[in-house]
Amino acid sequence: MEKTSDLNEYVLNESGRIFYGTEDQIVDRSWNYGQVRPRNPKNQLGTGRDWFILGGTGRKLEQTPHSFFQVNSLDDSGVLVGNWTGDYSQGTNPSAWAGSVGILRRFLSSGAPVRYGQCWVFAGVVTTVLRCLGLPTRTVTNYNSAHDTDTSLTTDIYLDESMRPLERLNTDSVWNFHVWNDCWMKRPDLPEGYDGWQVVDATPQETSSGLFCCGPCSVKAVKNGEVFLKYDTPFVFAEVNSDKVYWQRQAHGGFAVVHVEEGAIGRRISTLAAGSAARVDITDQYKHPEGEDGQGGTHGAVTIVTHGCPVTVTHGCHPFPEDTVTMTVTYAEYQPHVGDQDALKLTAAGTVQETGQVLAKELRVRLHTPELTLTVRETGGLG
């Protein structure tokens, strides 16, 4: 990495911001990486378990490209236990963490994985560990991030005859956001030209070579769709670039494709700008422009407008008067099901009677408490 300003950010900067929310409601949280101070590394990563965190197997790093950091607890009793149940009574709510130092210290002192983490916590700890090694690392957030469970490179959504989602078949999922890391490194194991940013993801989603890990995967390979290159390029490609394919159950019991939604996955991929507190959009580093407007827009899409409640779904892609259908979702209905990082998922589907054309879209709305603004008044002194 040639630019000193980049090195100052991606190796030396001990604090940062991690983005979350939805693509239309981007928010961020401060994170203390703490990879440099205190100067004595014994006080930070310890003397023995630091090598364990890096996958201390006695082999060279190039012999263990998948697992040179053991941050999730699966397979190797790594640093963090993942939990997405909403019940954190046996540990710490992932939203309560504000940095990596407390997590690593607890891991080192107890010798046991720390409870609990979710994607941004895993990514924050990975940034700390890799920057501590001098490897330039950035924390990356992908909005509308797909989880392709069957390596089809598509996100498949199954509907019944009445266009209702068949959740038992919908094993592919789309997270309103997902956080991983880019690490800058040479790739002598790949053809020339694939050095630079590499995706590494410590959040346990799918196994790779028998372990819950992902990467390092060349960002350039993802952008060019070269899914044959290692490691886990097909999975990362699907996370940012798959199409949503809607399947409807037919009278004979089989399924037929009724709608393909392009450009819905991999939106507003974000990281912290070097030397700044601003968000920078790096989507163009991961994927080529989609659609005529370069934003993945498609004609005939269903759009959603929210003003608290109700939710309004409108469709105006044909030269006919625009109709508005209002659906009210009461607090009593969604309150028991919504946690700290959850969002309402709505599936809108419809059929054009004259042509038989089917339109469908999944939409996510993040619910959050109002922002609090504090104004401190000046005083004329004590007493």
C-alpha positions, 0 to 999 in steps of 0.5 A: 500500500503506497499512500501514507494517508491510507497506511495511517488510516488502515494500520494505525488508526485506533478508532473508527465508525461501523455502518449499519441500518438499511440502505435508505437509513444508514447510521453508524456507531463508533468503534475503538479498535485499540490495536496500538496502545498500550505499547506493551503488547502483553497488555493487549493480546497476551503472549500465548493466546495471541498466536492462538487467535491467529490460528497457531498451528505451527504452519506458515500463513500461506498454508492456512489462508482460510484461518489465520485468525480465529475470531468466531468460536465455532471449530476452534474456540475462537474469540466470540460466540455469535448469537442472533436469537435476541436472548443475551441473558447468558452474556453481553448484548452485541449492541453494548460493545463499543470496541475490541479491547474489552472483548480481547481482554475478557477472552485472554483472561478467561480462556473462553469465547466471549458471549456475544457477537454479531457481524459488526462485532466480529468485523471490529475484532478482525480489524483490531487483530489484523491492524495489530499485525501491520496488515491494512484492514478496513471494516466494510458494510454491505446493504441488502446482503444476500446469503446464498445457501445453495451456491446457485448465485441467486437469491430464491424466494418461493411464493404460494398460489396466492403470492404469499411467501413460503418461509419453510422453503426460503432458506436463502436470505437477505440481511438488511446489512452485513459487515465484513473486512477488506485486508490489503495483501499480496496474492501470489497464489492467484494469477497476476493482478489480484493483489490489493483488497481481499474480503475476509469474513469472520461471521459464521455463516457457511462452512468453507473447507470444513470450517466456518470462515470466508476468504481471503477473496479478491475484491477484483475477482468479485467485481469481474465475476471470476467465481472460479478463483479461491477462496469463497469467491462464489459466496461473496459474489452472491452477497453483493451481486445476485438477482432475486428470483421469485418462484410461484407454486403452480397448480401441478405442485411445481414452481415456475419463475414469475419475476426476476428482480435485478440490482436489489442485492449489494447496495451502497457498500460502505466504509470509513474514508481515510483520514475522515469521519465520513462514509465513502461508498465503495460499491464500484470496487465490488461490482460494475454498474447495474441498470441504465442509471448505474444504481441497479434500478429497474423499470416496473419496480414496486416502491415503498414510502414510509411515514411512521405508520401506515406503510404505502405501497405504490406502483406506477410503471404503466400509463394508467392512473396510479393507485395507492394501497395502504396497509397498517401494521400496528405496534402490537403486531410487530413489537414482540418480534423486533430486536435491536438490529431487526427490520420489518420485512414486507413482501409486495407482489401483484399481477397485471391482469391484462398481460399476466405479468408478475411484479414482486419485491421484498422491502425492509424498514428499520425501526428505531427510537428517535434521535436524541439531540442535547443542547448544553446551555452556557452558565455564568459560573458556579454559585 
